[in-house]
Amino acid sequence: MPMAKTRAQNFDALVLEAVENVERVVGDNERFGPKKLGGVEFAVEDVPGEVNAYDTDVLEDRDVPLARLFPGRAGASGPSPRIVVYRRPLELRANGVEELAQLIRSVVVEQVANLLGVRPEEIDPD
């Protein structure tokens, strides 16, 4: 009998699904030109560490960070862009798995749009 998945594993699976959907949309759309998501790292952390809530790369709700974009640096020697999704703040805002999946998708879309310099509606019109 297989072991049941933990809440963290279920959350990771929802993030992976959202990322795969966004990658498919961005990869299939020519309007994004050479700006693709290759090399972008996605990560999940349980809670945010110290962040300045005034940074534009932090997506927050009532002063609680939900996700953060680390844009990376130009050039091969700099770090890759990284989007971090914070599990506990998102879980606390959702009622059920479906609502959590939608919230995760919205957060991932928002951060990818920020990275690519486009409006979220251009990536996910829903």
DSSP file with accessible surface (Angstrom, degrees, kcal/mol):
  #  RESIDUE AA STRUCTURE BP1 BP2  ACC     N-H-->O    O-->H-N    N-H-->O    O-->H-N    TCO  KAPPA ALPHA  PHI   PSI    X-CA   Y-CA   Z-CA
    1    1 A M              0   0  225      0, 0.0     2,-0.0     0, 0.0     0, 0.0   0.000 360.0 360.0 360.0 126.1    0.0    0.0    0.0
    2    2 A P        -     0   0  121      0, 0.0     2,-0.1     0, 0.0     3,-0.1  -0.370 360.0-108.7 -70.5 150.4    1.5    3.4   -1.0
    3    3 A M        -     0   0  177      1,-0.1     2,-0.1    -2,-0.0     0, 0.0  -0.445  35.9-104.5 -74.9 149.8    2.0    6.0    1.6
    4    4 A A        -     0   0   92     -2,-0.1     2,-0.2     1,-0.1    -1,-0.1  -0.445  38.0-109.1 -71.4 148.3   -0.3    9.0    1.6
    5    5 A K        -     0   0  133     -2,-0.1    -1,-0.1     1,-0.1     2,-0.1  -0.515  30.6-120.7 -77.2 148.5    1.2   12.3    0.4
    6    6 A T     >  -     0   0   75     -2,-0.2     4,-2.4     1,-0.1     5,-0.2  -0.344  26.4-106.7 -79.6 167.0    2.0   15.0    2.8
    7    7 A R  H  > S+     0   0  149      1,-0.2     4,-2.5     2,-0.2     5,-0.2   0.888 122.9  53.2 -60.4 -38.7    0.4   18.5    2.6
    8    8 A A  H  > S+     0   0   30      2,-0.2     4,-2.7     1,-0.2    -1,-0.2   0.908 108.7  48.6 -64.6 -41.1    3.8   19.8    1.4
    9    9 A Q  H  > S+     0   0   99      2,-0.2     4,-2.1     1,-0.2    -2,-0.2   0.908 111.9  49.2 -66.2 -40.1    4.0   17.2   -1.3
   10   10 A N  H  X S+     0   0   74     -4,-2.4     4,-1.9     2,-0.2    -2,-0.2   0.909 111.6  49.6 -63.5 -41.1    0.5   18.0   -2.5
   11   11 A F  H  X S+     0   0    1     -4,-2.5     4,-2.4     2,-0.2    -2,-0.2   0.938 109.0  51.9 -62.7 -46.3    1.3   21.7   -2.5
   12   12 A D  H  X S+     0   0   76     -4,-2.7     4,-2.7     1,-0.2    -1,-0.2   0.897 108.2  52.2 -57.2 -40.9    4.5   21.0   -4.5
   13   13 A A  H  X S+     0   0   43     -4,-2.1     4,-2.3     1,-0.2    -1,-0.2   0.896 108.8  50.1 -64.5 -38.3    2.4   19.0   -7.1
   14   14 A L  H  X S+     0   0   26     -4,-1.9     4,-2.2     2,-0.2    -2,-0.2   0.897 111.4  48.6 -66.6 -39.6    0.0   22.0   -7.4
   15   15 A V  H  X S+     0   0    8     -4,-2.4     4,-2.9     2,-0.2     5,-0.2   0.937 110.7  50.8 -64.7 -45.4    2.9   24.4   -8.0
   16   16 A L  H  X S+     0   0   97     -4,-2.7     4,-2.7     1,-0.2    -2,-0.2   0.919 110.1  49.9 -59.2 -42.6    4.5   22.0  -10.6
   17   17 A E  H  X S+     0   0  106     -4,-2.3     4,-2.2     2,-0.2    -1,-0.2   0.924 111.9  47.8 -61.9 -44.5    1.1   21.8  -12.4
   18   18 A A  H  X S+     0   0    5     -4,-2.2     4,-2.4     2,-0.2    -2,-0.2   0.922 112.7  48.7 -63.6 -42.9    0.8   25.6  -12.4
   19   19 A V  H  X S+     0   0    9     -4,-2.9     4,-3.1     1,-0.2     5,-0.2   0.932 110.4  50.7 -64.0 -44.0    4.4   26.1  -13.7
   20   20 A E  H  X S+     0   0   90     -4,-2.7     4,-2.1    -5,-0.2    -1,-0.2   0.911 110.9  49.4 -61.8 -40.7    3.9   23.5  -16.4
   21   21 A N  H  X S+     0   0   38     -4,-2.2     4,-2.1    -5,-0.2    -1,-0.2   0.925 113.7  45.1 -63.6 -44.1    0.7   25.2  -17.6
   22   22 A V  H  X S+     0   0    2     -4,-2.4     4,-2.8     1,-0.2     5,-0.3   0.916 111.5  52.4 -67.5 -42.1    2.4   28.7  -17.6
   23   23 A E  H  X S+     0   0   81     -4,-3.1     4,-2.8     1,-0.2     5,-0.2   0.897 108.9  51.4 -59.8 -39.3    5.5   27.3  -19.4
   24   24 A R  H  X S+     0   0  130     -4,-2.1     4,-1.9    -5,-0.2    -1,-0.2   0.938 112.0  45.8 -63.7 -45.1    3.3   25.8  -22.1
   25   25 A V  H  X S+     0   0   51     -4,-2.1     4,-0.7     2,-0.2    -2,-0.2   0.948 117.3  43.1 -63.9 -48.1    1.4   29.1  -22.7
   26   26 A V  H >< S+     0   0    1     -4,-2.8     3,-0.8     1,-0.2     6,-0.2   0.920 115.1  49.7 -66.4 -41.6    4.6   31.1  -22.8
   27   27 A G  H 3< S+     0   0   38     -4,-2.8    -1,-0.2    -5,-0.3    -2,-0.2   0.829 112.5  47.2 -67.7 -30.8    6.5   28.6  -24.9
   28   28 A D  H 3< S+     0   0  126     -4,-1.9     2,-0.6    -5,-0.2    -1,-0.2   0.530  96.8  84.8 -88.1  -6.3    3.7   28.3  -27.5
   29   29 A N    X<  -     0   0   42     -3,-0.8     3,-1.1    -4,-0.7     4,-0.1  -0.866  57.4-163.3-108.1 120.8    3.2   32.1  -27.8
   30   30 A E  G >  S+     0   0  156     -2,-0.6     3,-2.1     1,-0.2    -1,-0.1   0.711  80.5  77.5 -70.9 -21.9    5.3   34.0  -30.3
   31   31 A R  G 3  S+     0   0  142      1,-0.3    -1,-0.2     2,-0.1    -5,-0.1   0.702  85.6  62.6 -66.6 -16.7    4.5   37.4  -28.8
   32   32 A F  G X  S-     0   0   12     -3,-1.1     3,-1.7    -6,-0.2    -1,-0.3   0.573  89.0-169.5 -82.4  -5.6    6.9   36.7  -25.9
   33   33 A G  T <   -     0   0   29     -3,-2.1    -1,-0.2     1,-0.3    -4,-0.1  -0.193  62.8 -15.9  54.6-139.9    9.7   36.6  -28.5
   34   34 A P  T 3  S+     0   0  131      0, 0.0     2,-1.4     0, 0.0    -1,-0.3   0.588 109.9 104.6 -74.6  -8.0   13.0   35.3  -27.1
   35   35 A K    <   +     0   0  121     -3,-1.7     2,-0.2    81,-0.1    81,-0.0  -0.584  49.7 151.3 -76.4  95.5   11.8   35.8  -23.5
   36   36 A K        -     0   0   75     -2,-1.4   -13,-0.0     2,-0.1    -9,-0.0  -0.658  57.0-110.3-116.6 178.5   11.1   32.3  -22.5
   37   37 A L    >   +     0   0   11     -2,-0.2     3,-2.1   -14,-0.2     2,-0.1   0.373  68.7 129.8 -97.1   8.0   11.2   30.6  -19.1
   38   38 A G  T 3  S+     0   0   75      1,-0.3    -2,-0.1   -15,-0.1     3,-0.1  -0.386  78.2  18.7 -61.1 132.4   14.2   28.4  -19.8
   39   39 A G  T 3  S+     0   0   50      1,-0.3     2,-0.4    -2,-0.1    -1,-0.3   0.293  91.3 128.8  89.4 -11.6   16.6   28.8  -17.0
   40   40 A V    <   -     0   0   18     -3,-2.1     2,-0.4    40,-0.1    -1,-0.3  -0.641  49.4-146.4 -78.7 130.4   14.0   30.2  -14.6
   41   41 A E  E     -a   82   0A  98     40,-2.9    42,-2.9    -2,-0.4     2,-0.4  -0.805   8.3-159.5 -97.6 139.2   14.1   28.3  -11.3
   42   42 A F  E     +a   83   0A  52     -2,-0.4     2,-0.3    40,-0.2    42,-0.2  -0.958  16.4 174.6-116.5 137.9   10.9   27.7   -9.3
   43   43 A A  E     -a   84   0A  18     40,-2.5    42,-2.7    -2,-0.4     2,-0.4  -0.953  23.0-143.0-141.1 157.9   11.0   26.9   -5.6
   44   44 A V  E     -a   85   0A  46     -2,-0.3     2,-0.4    40,-0.2    42,-0.2  -0.988  17.2-179.1-121.7 131.6    8.7   26.4   -2.7
   45   45 A E  E     -a   86   0A  73     40,-2.3    42,-2.8    -2,-0.4    43,-0.2  -0.955  30.9-129.5-124.2 149.5    9.5   27.5    0.8
   46   46 A D  S    S-     0   0   85     -2,-0.4    42,-2.4    40,-0.2    -1,-0.1   0.939  88.0  -0.6 -63.4 -49.8    7.2   27.0    3.8
   47   47 A V  S    S-     0   0   86     40,-0.2    -1,-0.2    41,-0.1     2,-0.1  -0.968  82.8 -98.6-138.6 154.9    7.3   30.6    5.0
   48   48 A P        -     0   0   32      0, 0.0     3,-0.1     0, 0.0     2,-0.0  -0.444  31.6-144.5 -72.7 148.1    9.0   33.8    3.8
   49   49 A G        -     0   0   53      1,-0.2     2,-0.4    -2,-0.1     0, 0.0   0.024  58.7 -34.6 -84.7-156.2   12.2   34.9    5.5
   50   50 A E  S    S+     0   0  193     -2,-0.0     2,-0.3     2,-0.0    -1,-0.2  -0.510  74.6 165.7 -66.9 120.3   13.1   38.5    6.0
   51   51 A V        -     0   0   32     -2,-0.4     2,-0.8    -3,-0.1     3,-0.0  -0.992  41.5-121.8-135.8 147.5   11.7   40.5    3.1
   52   52 A N    >   -     0   0   85     -2,-0.3     3,-2.2     1,-0.1     6,-0.1  -0.806  21.3-149.7 -84.9 113.0   11.2   44.2    2.6
   53   53 A A  T 3  S+     0   0   33     -2,-0.8    -1,-0.1     1,-0.3     5,-0.1   0.658  92.7  63.5 -62.0 -12.9    7.5   44.5    1.9
   54   54 A Y  T 3  S+     0   0  207      3,-0.0    -1,-0.3     2,-0.0     2,-0.1   0.541  75.0 111.4 -90.2  -6.0    8.1   47.5   -0.3
   55   55 A D    X   -     0   0   54     -3,-2.2     3,-1.2     1,-0.1    -4,-0.0  -0.442  68.4-138.4 -66.0 139.8   10.2   45.6   -2.8
   56   56 A T  T 3  S+     0   0  130      1,-0.2    -1,-0.1    -2,-0.1    -3,-0.0   0.660  98.6  66.3 -74.9 -13.1    8.4   45.3   -6.2
   57   57 A D  T 3  S+     0   0   25     11,-0.1    12,-2.6    12,-0.1     2,-0.5   0.402  84.5  88.5 -89.2   5.8    9.5   41.7   -6.5
   58   58 A V  E <   -B   68   0A  14     -3,-1.2     2,-0.6    10,-0.2    10,-0.2  -0.898  63.0-155.9-107.9 124.4    7.4   40.6   -3.6
   59   59 A L  E     +B   67   0A  38      8,-2.5     7,-3.7    -2,-0.5     8,-1.5  -0.884  29.8 173.3 -96.1 121.4    3.7   39.6   -4.1
   60   60 A E  E     -B   65   0A  68     -2,-0.6     2,-0.4     5,-0.3    -2,-0.0  -0.861  32.9-153.7-132.6 162.3    1.9   40.1   -0.9
   61   61 A D  E >  S-B   64   0A  50      3,-2.2     3,-1.5    -2,-0.3    -2,-0.0  -0.973  87.2 -16.6-135.3 117.0   -1.5   40.0    0.7
   62   62 A R  T 3  S-     0   0  189     -2,-0.4    -1,-0.1     1,-0.3     0, 0.0   0.927 129.5 -51.5  51.0  49.6   -2.0   42.2    3.8
   63   63 A D  T 3  S+     0   0  125      1,-0.2    -1,-0.3   -10,-0.1   -10,-0.1   0.606 114.7 117.5  66.7  13.5    1.7   42.6    4.3
   64   64 A V  E <   -B   61   0A  52     -3,-1.5    -3,-2.2   -11,-0.0    -1,-0.2  -0.951  66.7-126.6-110.7 118.1    2.3   38.8    4.2
   65   65 A P  E     +B   60   0A  14      0, 0.0    -5,-0.3     0, 0.0     3,-0.1  -0.394  27.6 177.7 -63.8 133.8    4.5   37.7    1.3
   66   66 A L  E     -     0   0A  12     -7,-3.7    20,-2.6     1,-0.4     2,-0.3   0.661  69.0  -9.1-103.3 -30.3    2.9   35.0   -0.9
   67   67 A A  E     -BC  59  85A   0     -8,-1.5    -8,-2.5    18,-0.2    -1,-0.4  -0.972  60.2-148.6-161.1 163.4    5.7   34.7   -3.5
   68   68 A R  E     -BC  58  84A  38     16,-2.5    16,-3.0    -2,-0.3     2,-0.5  -0.999   6.7-145.8-145.4 141.1    8.9   36.5   -4.5
   69   69 A L  E     - C   0  83A   6    -12,-2.6    14,-0.2    -2,-0.4   -12,-0.1  -0.923   4.9-167.9-106.4 123.9   10.8   37.0   -7.7
   70   70 A F  E     - C   0  82A  75     12,-3.7    12,-3.1    -2,-0.5    -2,-0.0  -0.938  12.7-160.8-105.4 101.8   14.6   37.1   -7.7
   71   71 A P        -     0   0   74      0, 0.0    -1,-0.1     0, 0.0    12,-0.1   0.665  20.8-145.7 -66.3 -15.1   15.2   38.4  -11.3
   72   72 A G        -     0   0   28      8,-0.2     2,-0.3    10,-0.1     8,-0.2  -0.240  23.2 -76.6  77.2-175.7   18.8   37.2  -11.6
   73   73 A R        -     0   0  188      6,-1.5     5,-0.2     2,-0.2     2,-0.1  -0.914  40.9-101.3-125.2 151.9   21.4   39.1  -13.4
   74   74 A A  S    S+     0   0  103     -2,-0.3     4,-0.1     3,-0.1     3,-0.1  -0.362  83.2  46.1 -67.3 147.2   22.2   39.5  -17.1
   75   75 A G  S >  S-     0   0   58      1,-0.1     3,-0.7     2,-0.1    -2,-0.2  -0.042  93.6 -85.1 101.1 156.4   25.0   37.4  -18.4
   76   76 A A  T 3  S+     0   0  112      1,-0.2    -1,-0.1    -2,-0.0     4,-0.1   0.743 120.8  58.6 -70.7 -23.2   26.1   33.8  -18.1
   77   77 A S  T 3  S+     0   0  125     -3,-0.1    -1,-0.2     2,-0.1    -2,-0.1   0.679  90.4  85.6 -84.3 -15.4   27.9   34.3  -14.8
   78   78 A G  S <  S-     0   0   21     -3,-0.7    -3,-0.1    -5,-0.2     2,-0.0  -0.323  90.4 -87.3 -82.1 166.2   25.0   35.7  -12.9
   79   79 A P        -     0   0   72      0, 0.0    -6,-1.5     0, 0.0    -1,-0.1  -0.362  46.6-105.9 -69.8 152.6   22.4   33.7  -11.0
   80   80 A S        -     0   0   55     -8,-0.2    -8,-0.2     1,-0.1   -40,-0.1  -0.415  43.6 -89.9 -71.9 153.5   19.3   32.4  -12.9
   81   81 A P        -     0   0   34      0, 0.0   -40,-2.9     0, 0.0     2,-0.4  -0.348  49.5-163.1 -60.1 147.0   16.0   34.1  -12.3
   82   82 A R  E     -aC  41  70A  86    -12,-3.1   -12,-3.7   -42,-0.2     2,-0.5  -0.998  16.1-161.5-141.3 133.5   14.1   32.4   -9.4
   83   83 A I  E     -aC  42  69A   0    -42,-2.9   -40,-2.5    -2,-0.4     2,-0.5  -0.972  12.2-164.1-115.3 123.9   10.5   32.5   -8.3
   84   84 A V  E     -aC  43  68A   0    -16,-3.0   -16,-2.5    -2,-0.5     2,-0.4  -0.937   2.2-160.6-112.1 127.7    9.8   31.3   -4.8
   85   85 A V  E     -aC  44  67A   1    -42,-2.7   -40,-2.3    -2,-0.5     2,-0.7  -0.909  15.0-137.3-106.7 132.7    6.2   30.4   -3.7
   86   86 A Y  E  >  -a   45   0A   5    -20,-2.6     4,-1.2    -2,-0.4   -40,-0.2  -0.819  12.4-161.9 -98.1 117.4    5.5   30.4    0.0
   87   87 A R  H  > S+     0   0   31    -42,-2.8     4,-2.7    -2,-0.7     5,-0.2   0.935  79.3  48.6 -65.9 -56.5    3.4   27.4    1.0
   88   88 A R  H  > S+     0   0   78    -42,-2.4     4,-2.3     1,-0.2     5,-0.2   0.917 109.7  50.1 -61.3 -45.8    1.9   28.3    4.5
   89   89 A P  H  > S+     0   0    8      0, 0.0     4,-0.6     0, 0.0    -1,-0.2   0.896 114.9  45.8 -60.6 -34.8    0.6   31.8    3.6
   90   90 A L  H >X S+     0   0    0     -4,-1.2     3,-0.9     2,-0.2     4,-0.5   0.914 110.6  51.8 -73.4 -41.7   -1.1   30.4    0.5
   91   91 A E  H >< S+     0   0   25     -4,-2.7     3,-1.0     1,-0.2    -1,-0.2   0.891 106.8  54.9 -60.5 -37.0   -2.6   27.4    2.3
   92   92 A L  H 3< S+     0   0  119     -4,-2.3    -1,-0.2     1,-0.2    -2,-0.2   0.700 107.7  50.2 -70.8 -18.0   -4.1   29.8    5.0
   93   93 A R  H << S+     0   0   57     -3,-0.9     2,-0.4    -4,-0.6    -1,-0.2   0.462  99.6  78.4 -97.2  -5.0   -5.9   31.8    2.3
   94   94 A A    <<  -     0   0   15     -3,-1.0     2,-0.7    -4,-0.5     3,-0.1  -0.853  61.7-151.7-112.2 144.4   -7.5   28.9    0.5
   95   95 A N  S    S-     0   0  137     -2,-0.4     4,-0.4     1,-0.1     3,-0.1  -0.882  73.0 -17.3-109.8  93.3  -10.6   26.9    1.4
   96   96 A G  S  > S-     0   0   53     -2,-0.7     4,-2.0    -5,-0.2     5,-0.1  -0.095  87.2 -72.4  97.7 167.2  -10.0   23.5   -0.2
   97   97 A V  H  > S+     0   0  106      1,-0.2     4,-2.8     2,-0.2     5,-0.2   0.878 125.2  54.0 -68.8 -39.9   -7.7   22.1   -2.8
   98   98 A E  H  > S+     0   0  175      2,-0.2     4,-2.1     1,-0.2    -1,-0.2   0.925 111.2  45.2 -63.0 -44.1   -9.5   23.7   -5.8
   99   99 A E  H  > S+     0   0   89     -4,-0.4     4,-2.5     2,-0.2    -1,-0.2   0.899 113.2  51.3 -66.6 -38.0   -9.2   27.1   -4.4
  100  100 A L  H  X S+     0   0   20     -4,-2.0     4,-2.8     2,-0.2     5,-0.2   0.929 108.6  51.2 -64.0 -42.9   -5.6   26.5   -3.4
  101  101 A A  H  X S+     0   0   31     -4,-2.8     4,-2.4     1,-0.2    -1,-0.2   0.914 112.0  47.1 -60.8 -42.3   -4.8   25.3   -6.9
  102  102 A Q  H  X S+     0   0   95     -4,-2.1     4,-2.5     2,-0.2    -1,-0.2   0.911 112.2  49.7 -67.0 -40.0   -6.3   28.5   -8.4
  103  103 A L  H  X S+     0   0   44     -4,-2.5     4,-2.4     2,-0.2    -2,-0.2   0.929 111.3  49.0 -65.0 -43.3   -4.5   30.7   -5.9
  104  104 A I  H  X S+     0   0    0     -4,-2.8     4,-2.8     2,-0.2     5,-0.2   0.933 110.9  50.7 -61.0 -45.5   -1.2   29.1   -6.7
  105  105 A R  H  X S+     0   0   50     -4,-2.4     4,-2.8    -5,-0.2     5,-0.2   0.931 110.3  49.6 -59.3 -44.0   -1.8   29.5  -10.4
  106  106 A S  H  X S+     0   0   54     -4,-2.5     4,-2.5     1,-0.2    -1,-0.2   0.909 112.2  47.6 -61.6 -42.0   -2.6   33.2  -10.0
  107  107 A V  H  X S+     0   0    5     -4,-2.4     4,-2.3     2,-0.2    -2,-0.2   0.925 113.2  47.4 -67.0 -43.8    0.6   33.7   -7.9
  108  108 A V  H  X S+     0   0    0     -4,-2.8     4,-2.6     1,-0.2     5,-0.3   0.939 113.1  48.9 -63.7 -44.4    2.7   31.9  -10.5
  109  109 A V  H  X S+     0   0    6     -4,-2.8     4,-2.8    -5,-0.2     5,-0.2   0.929 110.8  51.1 -60.5 -45.2    1.2   33.8  -13.4
  110  110 A E  H  X S+     0   0   82     -4,-2.5     4,-2.1    -5,-0.2    -1,-0.2   0.920 112.8  44.6 -59.6 -44.5    1.7   37.1  -11.6
  111  111 A Q  H  X S+     0   0    4     -4,-2.3     4,-2.3     2,-0.2    -1,-0.2   0.897 113.6  49.0 -71.5 -38.6    5.3   36.4  -10.9
  112  112 A V  H  X S+     0   0    0     -4,-2.6     4,-2.7     2,-0.2     5,-0.2   0.924 111.1  51.1 -65.6 -41.4    6.1   35.1  -14.4
  113  113 A A  H  X>S+     0   0    1     -4,-2.8     5,-2.2    -5,-0.3     4,-1.2   0.919 109.7  50.3 -60.9 -41.8    4.4   38.2  -15.9
  114  114 A N  H  <5S+     0   0   72     -4,-2.1     3,-0.3    -5,-0.2    -1,-0.2   0.923 111.4  48.7 -61.3 -43.6    6.5   40.4  -13.7
  115  115 A L  H  <5S+     0   0   41     -4,-2.3    -2,-0.2     1,-0.2    -1,-0.2   0.914 116.3  41.8 -62.7 -43.1    9.6   38.6  -14.8
  116  116 A L  H  <5S-     0   0    7     -4,-2.7    -1,-0.2    -5,-0.1    -2,-0.2   0.559 109.6-120.4 -84.1  -9.0    8.7   38.9  -18.5
  117  117 A G  T  <5S+     0   0   64     -4,-1.2     2,-0.3    -3,-0.3    -3,-0.2   0.861  72.8 116.4  73.5  35.0    7.5   42.5  -18.2
  118  118 A V  S   <S-     0   0   34     -5,-2.2    -1,-0.3    -6,-0.2    -2,-0.1  -0.816  72.4 -91.8-126.4 169.3    3.9   41.7  -19.4
  119  119 A R    >>  -     0   0  151     -2,-0.3     3,-1.9     1,-0.1     4,-0.6  -0.571  34.4-121.4 -78.4 145.2    0.5   41.9  -17.9
  120  120 A P  H >> S+     0   0   29      0, 0.0     4,-2.8     0, 0.0     3,-1.4   0.855 111.4  64.9 -55.3 -33.0   -0.8   38.7  -16.2
  121  121 A E  H 34 S+     0   0  109      1,-0.3   -11,-0.0     2,-0.2     5,-0.0   0.738  92.5  62.4 -63.6 -23.4   -3.8   38.7  -18.5
  122  122 A E  H <4 S+     0   0   48     -3,-1.9    -1,-0.3     2,-0.1    -3,-0.0   0.750 113.5  34.3 -72.8 -23.0   -1.4   38.1  -21.4
  123  123 A I  H << S+     0   0    4     -3,-1.4    -2,-0.2    -4,-0.6    -1,-0.1   0.825 137.3  14.6 -96.2 -42.3   -0.3   34.8  -19.9
  124  124 A D     <  -     0   0   17     -4,-2.8    -1,-0.2     1,-0.1    -2,-0.1  -0.829  59.1-172.4-139.1  97.4   -3.6   33.7  -18.3
  125  125 A P              0   0  106      0, 0.0    -4,-0.1     0, 0.0    -1,-0.1   0.678 360.0 360.0 -66.6 -13.5   -6.7   35.5  -19.5
  126  126 A D              0   0  162     -5,-0.0    -5,-0.1     0, 0.0    -2,-0.0   0.544 360.0 360.0 -76.6 360.0   -8.8   33.7  -16.8
